[in-house]
Structure formats: structure tokens, C-alpha cells
Amino acid sequence: MLSHFIIASLEQAVNKVCQSFGTKLPDSVQVRIEQPASMEHGDYATNVAMQLAKVLRKAPIEIAGLIQQELQQNASFLELIASVEVAAPGFLNLRIRWEAWAGQHFELPAAPDEKIVIEHTSINPNKSAHIGHLRNSCIGDTLVRLMRRLGYQVEVHNYIDDLGNQLADTVVGLLHTPLSQAHARFGDYCWDVYSATNRAYMQDPSLVQHRTEVLHALEEGHQNLSWIGLLVAERIVKEHLEEMKQFGIEYDLLVWESSIVREGFWDYAFELLKNTALFQQETEGRLAGCWVLKQSGGEEAAGNPEAEHSMDKVLVRSNGILTYTAKDIAYHLWKYGVLAKDFAYKKFTEHVWTTSADGEQQPFGKASMVINVIDYRQQYPQAMVKQALESLGFVKEAEKLRHVSYGVVSLSPSAAADLGIDTSDGKASYAMSGRQGIGIKITELIGQVEKVIEETRSDKNGLSSREIAIASIRYYLLRFALQTEVVFDLKQATEISGNTGVYLLYSYARALSVLNKAKASGMQPIRPAHFPAMEKAEHALLRHISTWQDTLVTAGRELSPSAICNFAYELCSWFNNFYSACPILKAEDEVLQFRVWLTSVFQETLGDALDVLGLPTPSRM
């Protein structure tokens, strides 16, 4: 990577300067570079001289001059760097030899020989998926693509909670809540059944007892109710997979909660936990008979959904029913390959495996790192899983458990009004609620966005309106910072200008059109031996392209899909500025050759970014 080369050269020069003062570079001083906002200040800049001022007891500008002298004696550095300038109060501004940069092949840092398990989607298998579920899946799938692009081995899990209240409610509804409406899909029918059942609970509290019966049957696994629950869950999961596949989202393994319980995973984890000081059975008070995982600290955990339980987290209730967190702990011990037990596996679809009571062995699990994409409301349970790993002595595994927390999706006032929600209170957003049947199903969302695009596009060749709609939705859900609550608005999601998926696809198609015309006239996008004097727009585009590898590495370290979105949007903005300011095919001689080559580098870089984001690379819009 270009930045690694520059930083390594800077560190060498800084160390020599420090040695000349009889000292070493302290750990507190970080040698970093950044691209100045104004190109007048160079292509890269560093403030390391100002950091060293107190250490060396010299003026920053004097230290910068000494570093500059050392860099100017580094022959390999000067092959790539055209100039090193000192600027007040102590910056070093560097300018790249772009001809030399273009002739170099920079590699991404080698990824550790590690296997990453990424768990995402994990929708309750009781009804159709909605746009909030889709944000989870788009984030998770983009992280899968990103980490694979960085060279990691990645295994993708989708956890199926087939023992939970939501599935039990749907089963109760199918048996006790009559509903006669036309539905295209079973999941849509269950969407209405689920909300109708929750309304029925309020009118007839005796129905709640049926849910308890179903829950026990689901966990026991060998009754009529158990089979009904399994059939419902499997049918809906297949519909979920079909929905996600439209967005390019796929999985390696479905892990069923029932498999964890019935195959004795929790029993094994329970025996391990009993040997730790933090796992205890309460003998008195409101938690008498419960097995709890005590908090190790003295302060109440932030975001504890069971704050009334003070510092404790219940893993096994007094009636013997396991909590979600208990099963999640056992699941994570298996993920890391420290449980000494394994599942059997069968094919669920042609490309997706599932845990099963019988089947064959497969090399799933045994991860070096685990990444869980779960919304911010699950921060406390995720912290409890990490604490359980630590208490069992799996400290390294706990350190490599990453929770990718994100803000939920709510509805804008206009979107809420379209669903019949009363918006007279003037709130800025309205929460979706499966229990109330409030939300935008994924299939309905695609249809709505497709209709808007079909009505507004003039050229209907190239990608279909449906493909454009899917790309628009996916990008819309990715471009926000993870912790941002996405307030979904149909008008914003279908905009074709600004920071949108359509803008990115249009820019890619525009570049490809230029290259096809150039090739038709006999011009190949070959890197010219010598660059002409660059226009500002050309320089700005090339400068941004050079940061692509840094963006990949940073996004991977921070697990941030929006960083890729930001890069891609800025890249397209710089390209379209270049396209407007610098005629490409009307240029002559070496300028023509350079601009065609620059267009090809843009197209290749944007194509790489679109692939990481899970978006298509269209030949025509």
C-alpha cells in the first residue's frame, strides 16, 4: 500500500532524527499521514514533527526540517515522492510522482491465517422479513465481502431461533386465531396471523397458556405441536433465503436453536460454567432457583434489559427453561471449537447447509474471530456472552468476539402515514412493530421502489428497474453510519442524484461507455509512459483513487460498510467532475491516452468498491 510505504520511510527518518538527539521514538508519538483537504498542501501530510516538539525540545519547524533532510537522502523514497516541503508550524507536505505510482503494484497487507465466522440476518422464523431485518443482512453481507476482499477465510452463519416466543405465537395463531385473507406467500399470511394473535392475547388472556404449551413442545421436539412449529419455521426460512438472494446475500450454514438444545450443547456448557465462581444458583429472593451469571464488576451494566435483576443475568429460569443468552453462550463455545461437541449437517438448499440431528460431518466452526451483526438493543446479552467466555478462561476468544451494533430502521412520517399509522403527534419517526403488523415487507418495498424507478427512467435498456431498485435499497441501508437510526423514506430511497446507489451505477456505466467508444476507435486504455501536466480535476481523481487500499483496510479494521460507501460516492463525484471539466475522447495525443487510461483506472476501482458493497456493475443504465 502507498501509505505503508510512506509511513515506513517516515518512521525510518524520524528514528534517525531521534537518535541524533540521543533518544528513541517514544510510543506516544504516532507516525501518521493524511490527505490535506486542499491539494495546495500536497498529496499527503504529517504532523509528526509537532508531536516530537516536547520530546526533543526543539521548535516543530526545525524538527520538520531535520526529517526532511533525512527523507531527501532516501533514494527509494524519492523514486515515488516528488517533493517534501516544510510548512508552518511544522507540517511536512509530500507530493507523489504519479507516473511512478501508476507503475507500481501495491499489495494489501497479508491477512492473518484466520477463519472468521460472521453471523447475520438471524430473523425469527415466524413471518415475512421487513426492511429492518434487511439492514442487518446488508451490513452483514457487506462485511463478508469486505473481509474476503482483505484475504480472510469467512464462514457465514444465519442463526434460526425456532424455540422462541415469536414462532410460538404464530403457531398459536394458526391453531386458534382464524384468518381468511388472500396472500401470495405463507410468510405474509403469518405476518397477519402473528399480529392478530397478539391482539387476541389482550382480548382473551387464556390464549397465553397455549403459547406456554407450544414453547414446551418446541423445546421437547417430538409432539404434534413440535412438527407444526418445524414445518412453519422451515417454510418461512426458505422464503427469507429467497428474499435475501435477490440482494446477493447468501449463507454457508443455518444454525437452529433447537439443535443447540437437543444435541446437548447447553448441557456441556452448563457443566463448564458450574466450575466458575460467577455462575451460581440463587437460593432466595425473586431469582430463587435460577442459575445466573454474576457480573464481575461493581457497576451495573449499561443497557441491561433486566435492570431489576441488578448485577445478575439469568441463564436458566427456575422452571428449567433456558434463556436466549444461555443458548448463545453454548453456540459461541461451538463457534470457537472449544465445546468438544459438533453438529451433524445436511443440505437445506443447493448451496446452504443446516445443522441437523443426523447427517454428515463438515468443517464448520472452529473460528479465530467471531463477528455478530445484531442491533444495539442486544449490547447487554452480547456482553454477557463475552463475559462467559472470559470466566471460562477463553480470554483470547472473548477478545476476538466483535459485536457490530447498528441503529434500527424506523419509518418517516410519510412512510408511516402510507401504512395507516396516525402521525398527528408530529413525531420525526415511527417504530415498526411486528406484533402490531406495522412495517414494510421486503417484497413490498422492492415493488414500490421498482415502480417509482420504472416511471421516472427514460432509457429502459440495460439493468431492469427491479435490479436498480434492489441496488438502490441496498445502498440506502449501507450508507449510514452504523449507529445511525435509519428513518426510511420512499422518496429518499428512490432519488437518482446525490449519495445514492443509482448515482454510483450511473457513474460506472458512463465510464464504461467512454471506454467502449475509445476501444471502437482503436484506443486501448494503456498507461502512458509519460503523464502530461495534469488538470486539477485529473489530479483530484487520481489522488482519491490512490486511497482505495487504505479505505479497504480501515473499513475492515473498523467493520464499517459506510466507509466504503463514502469512498465510492466521493470517487464518483471526482470522476463526474473530471468528465465535465476535461473532455476525454476529444483530447489529442498523450492527453487522450492519459484520460482514457485514467477513466479505466476509475472504472476498475469503482467496480471493486461496488463488488464489496454487493452492487452490480452495469454496462448500461
Disulfide bonds with the S-S distance in Angstrom:
none
